[in-house]
Each structure stands twice: as structure tokens, then as C-alpha cells.
Amino acid sequence: MLEAHGWGETCHRLNEKAAKGDWGGMGSLITDEMLDVFAVQGTYDELPDLLRKKYTGVIDRLGFYALPGALPADESARRALIDAIRR
């Protein structure tokens, strides 16, 4: 995937760091431009519009993979976020 965006050399460098267990060093290779391609960043209130803008017509399914604490702890808040995204 990185090669498709012209970041093939970074892919190789990431693989080298992973093989050495240099997980902390891997982050230094990821640029803001790369992050923008692969991630959506915003507040909970901004996420529905940001996701629609980036993925309408591109995906038909969405899943959340987040570190503990990254999604609202309150189930009703999580449900509200998901409902807002579905609209």
C-alpha cells in the first residue's frame, strides 16, 4: 500500500525496524501526509462528516479499531456516534 503512494522506501525501512523490534523508531518514519491518507482524525462531533467526506462511494462497511479510551466510554455516546455516521 505504501508503494502505491510512492512511499516504497519507507515501507522497507519500516520492515527493517519491525524486524529489529524498534517499534518506537517506526513512528519517526510516518509523516503527516501518510497519516492523512490512512487515518481520519477529528473530534467525536467531527468524525461523521469527516468519514463521509473521505469514504462516501469508496466503502460500504466501516469498523472501529481503537486503543482503550479512544472511543467514548459511555455506551450511549458510542451509539450516538455510530448513528450519526450512519445518517
C-alpha positions in Angstrom: 0.0 0.0 0.0 2.8 2.4 0.8 4.4 1.7 -2.6 1.2 2.7 -4.4 1.6 6.1 -2.8 5.3 6.5 -3.7 6.5 5.5 -0.2 8.1 2.2 -1.0 11.4 3.1 0.6 9.6 4.0 3.8 7.9 0.6 3.7 11.3 -1.2 3.5 12.7 1.0 6.4 9.6 0.2 8.4 10.1 -3.6 7.8 13.7 -3.3 8.9 12.7 -1.5 12.1 10.0 -4.1 12.8 12.4 -6.9 12.3 14.7 -5.3 14.9 11.8 -4.7 17.3 12.4 -0.9 17.0 8.7 -0.1 17.4 9.4 3.4 18.8 11.7 4.2 15.8 9.0 3.3 13.3 6.9 6.3 14.3 9.6 8.7 13.2 9.2 7.4 9.6 5.5 8.1 9.4 4.8 11.6 8.0 1.6 13.7 8.5 0.9 13.2 4.8 0.9 9.4 5.3 -1.3 9.6 8.3 -3.8 11.7 6.4 -4.0 9.0 3.7 -4.6 6.2 6.2 -6.4 7.8 9.1 -9.3 10.1 9.9 -8.6 12.5 12.7 -11.1 14.7 14.5 -13.3 15.1 17.5 -16.3 12.8 18.0 -18.6 15.5 16.7 -16.4 16.0 13.5 -16.0 12.3 12.7 -19.3 11.6 11.0 -18.7 14.3 8.4 -15.0 13.5 8.0 -15.7 9.9 7.4 -18.5 10.7 4.9 -16.2 13.1 3.1 -13.4 10.6 2.8 -15.2 7.4 2.2 -18.6 8.1 0.5 -18.6 6.0 -2.7 -15.5 4.2 -1.6 -16.5 1.8 1.1 -19.7 0.0 2.2 -18.6 -1.1 5.6 -16.7 0.6 8.5 -15.2 -0.8 11.6 -13.5 0.9 14.5 -10.1 -0.2 15.8 -9.1 1.9 18.7 -6.9 1.8 21.7 -8.7 1.7 25.0 -10.1 5.1 25.8 -10.1 6.2 22.2 -13.8 5.7 21.8 -16.4 7.2 24.3 -16.6 5.1 27.4 -20.3 5.7 27.7 -22.3 3.2 25.5 -24.9 5.8 24.7 -22.2 8.2 23.4 -20.8 5.3 21.2 -24.2 4.6 19.9 -24.8 8.3 19.1 -21.5 8.4 17.2 -22.4 5.3 15.2 -25.9 6.6 14.5 -24.5 9.9 13.3 -22.1 8.1 11.0 -25.0 6.0 9.5 -27.0 9.1 8.6 
